[in-house]
Amino acid sequence: QVQLQESGPGLVKPSETLSLTCTVSGGSVNNNNYYWSWIRQPPGKGLEWIGYIYYSGTTNYNPSLKSRVTISVDTSKNQFSLKLSSVTAADTAVYYCARRSGSFSGLFDYWGQGTLVTVSS
Amino acid sequence: QSVLTQPPSASGTPGQRVTISCSGSSSNIENNPVNWYQHLPGTAPKLLIYSNNQRPSGVPDRFSGSKSGTSASLAISGLQSEDEADYYCATWDDSLNGPVFGGGTKLAVL
């Protein structure tokens, strides 16, 4: 059974960089069938795709966040990570990591439990 | 504003059948498979329907999906109190070159 678990600070100051890591168990990030993704949900709002990384290191980001987002993968630790720079209160959200199946799909078959990140001084 | 449009709320009584719609365009729903997720607060979203109308193992057959043109629907028959949750549609968008979600529908079981 594949499991994903987010970890990282729950509080980030405005203008700083949000950093989260997703640890994958029961499966390998070094798998050419899947895309390792980050998705967020601001309070009271819907889900927003942030970006994903392929095992090869190829990335794809939401254009609305592209200038501030970096997703990386560490195959030796079976983890992938998110960095979001210059954060503001609008970046306060529950952040989920998820596994996406298929080259051109919105099929996320496994998700982490999510972690709340609050941007506040 | 989400790329895919869902009604913000829906409701039904136990045993009833309810449907939730998801409206998109030719750059997303019309040419790509639609997936549905059930999300209970504080938990991970759960894949409910994939590829328009397929159920993952363990999802009851009370849940069904369909797609026609630029719209898709999720139907829940024999409504149960445990179905009270938020439901999201998602697909790939060719213009965005990425996955997109609907705004979500909060289902109340009265």
Interface residues (C-beta under 8 A of the other chain):
Chain A: S37 K45 G46 L47 E48 W49 G51 N60 Y61 N62 P63 Y96 A98 R100 F104 S105 G106 L107 F108 D109 W111 G112 Q113 G114
Chain B: S2 N32 P33 V34 N35 Y37 H39 T43 A44 P45 K46 L47 Y50 S51 P56 Y88 A90 T91 W92 D94 L96 N97 G98 P99 V100 F101 G102 G103 G104
